[in-house]
Amino acid sequence: MRGALIAFEGLDQSGKQTQAELLCDTLVAAGRSCDLLSFPDYATPIGSEIHRALRGERDYTPDVMQLLYVANRYETKGRIARLLDAGHVVLCDRYMASSIAYGEAQELDREWLGDVQRFLPAPDLTILLDIPPQVAVERKASGRDRYERDLALLQRVRESYRQQAADPTWALIRGDRPQEIVRAEVSRVVASRLALP
């Protein structure tokens, strides 16, 4: 069986991690090998630098931040390729589109943000769990990082995501509904688009 790469995108608190975990459970129950990845990966040297920046310990310009995010994904490029070659389904909690959405929201060039990621494995399907910024705030009332505190920025991020979702390899799913309803729609989309599980 060929592998597949599925990216979950959306604002923080949209349910990306939860839905990725639920989909992985479904795939494993159906006999597929499944791996969950989350970006940024704070366990790597670049990831730890991103973590410091998000906590306010570093002050990078938006372009440098996005290059760090992209480099963090390149750190995992070989692993993703090996898993796909072995027939695994790889689920990513955030992937390439996050840099485009957050970078574009900070007035960086969309084409440049895509171009610097062109050698990463491309997703077979990107699922946007769409929620309004206010819902993200309500779901996480405290401990928000610098991006999560900026509602105007989050609105621009959401708009970029929704524009990207016009691509035929994307599916836009409302993430502000009960978990099981979202799960059912994710499963339906994955089954119809990728014939999984």
N, C-alpha and C positions, 0 to 999 in steps of 0.2 A: 504494500500500500504506500502511496506517496504521502509525504507529510503535508501539513498545512500550517500557515502562520496567520493567526487571528489576533488583531490588536483591538483592545478596548480603550476608547477615548472618551473624554468628557471632563467637566469641571471636577475638582475635588468634592468628595461626598456624593458623587453621582451614582455610586454603586459598582464601579469598575472592578475592584478587587473581589467583591462578593459575587458578582455575576461570572467573573472568570473562574472562581473556585467552584461555583455550582456547575458551570459548563464542563469543567475538568472532571468533576464527579460523574456527570452523565456520560462523558466519553469513555472514562475508565470502566464504568459499569457495562458499557457496550463492547469492551475489549480493545479499545484503542490506547496506545501509549500517549500520555499527555504530560506536558511540562509547563509550569507557570513561571513567568518572569515578570519582574516589576521594575519600572524605570522611574526615577533614577535608582540605580543600584548603589546604595550607600556603603556597601561592603568593599568597594574598590577604591583605589587611591583617588581617582577623579570623582567618584561618588561622594567620598568623604569631604572633598573640597566643596562640592555642591551643597552638601548638608550644612557646612559652616556658613556658606553664603546665604542660605535660606534662613538661618538663625540670626543673620545680621552681623556675623563675625568677619565677613569679607564684603567689599563694596566693588562689585564688577559691573561694567556697563552691560546693557541688554545683549549686545552681540557676543561678548565674551561668555556670558551665562549660557546662551544657546549653543555656543561652540563646546562648552563643557558638557552640556546635556548630550549633544551629538557624539562627542568623544566617549562618553560613558556607554552609549549604545555600541559604538565600534569595539569597545572592550569585550563585548559579548558576541560580536559578529561570528567568530569561528564556531562558538558553541551552538548558536542558532542554526548555522549551516549544517553542522554535524547531526543535530537532532532531526532536521528536516530530511536529510539524506537517509537517515535511519527509519523514516516513516512516521516520526512522532508528530503529534499536533502540538504546536507551540502557541501558548496564549500569553499575550503581553498586556500588562496593566500599564498603559501609556507606551507609545512608541514614536514613530517619526512625526506623526501629525501634531503631537504636542508642541514640538519646536516651532512648527509653522504657525499654530494657533497663538501661542504665547509670544513668539517673536513678532508676528504680524501685529498683534495687539500693542506692541511696543515700537511700532513703526519700522520694523526691519523688513527687508524685501522678501516676499514669498518665494520668488524663484531661487534666490540665493539659499534660503533655508531648505528648500527641496534639493538643490544641487549638491550641497555639502553632504547629503545623506544618500546620494544615488548609488553608492556601493554597498549599502546595507541590504539584507534580504527584504524584498518588498512583501507587504502583507497580501494574503489572498483575499482577506476580508477585514474591513475595519468597521467596528460597531461603535457608533456614537450614542452614549447614554446621555441624552439631552435633558438638562435641568436648568431652571433660571438661577442666576447668582444668589438671589435671596434664599432659595431652598438650600443651597450649599451652606450659607451662613447659619440657617436654622438647624441644620444637621450637625454643625460643628460650631458651637457657641464660643468656645475658648481654645487657646493653643494654636491659633491659625498662623501660618507663616506669612511672609510679606506679600506674596501674591494673593493669598486667601483673604487678606484684609482689604484689598482694593476692589470694591464693587464695580467701579467704572471699567477697570482693566478686565475683570471677569466677564462683563457684558461684551466687551470687544473680543475676548477669547471665544465666547460662545458664538458670536457672529461669524468668526473665522471658521470654527468647527462646522457650523451649519452650511457655510459656503462649500467647504471641502466635501461635505456629505453628498453633494450633487454628483460626485463621481460614482460610476456604476459598481465599483468594488466596495462601496460603503453601504451601511444600513443605519438609518436614524431611528432610534427607539426612545420613547419618552421614559426617562428614568425617575420621574416624580410619582410613580404609581407603586402599588404594593409589590414587594419583592417577587412573589410567585408569578404575578402577571408578567413582570419584566422577564423573569426566567423563561416562561413559556414562549414569549416572543423571540428571545435570543435563540432558544432551541429550534424554533420554527425557521428562523432566518438561516441558521447554520445548516440545518438539514436541507433547505431548498437551494441555497447557494453553493454549498460545498459537498452535498451528499454525505454529511456526517450526522450522527455517528455511523 
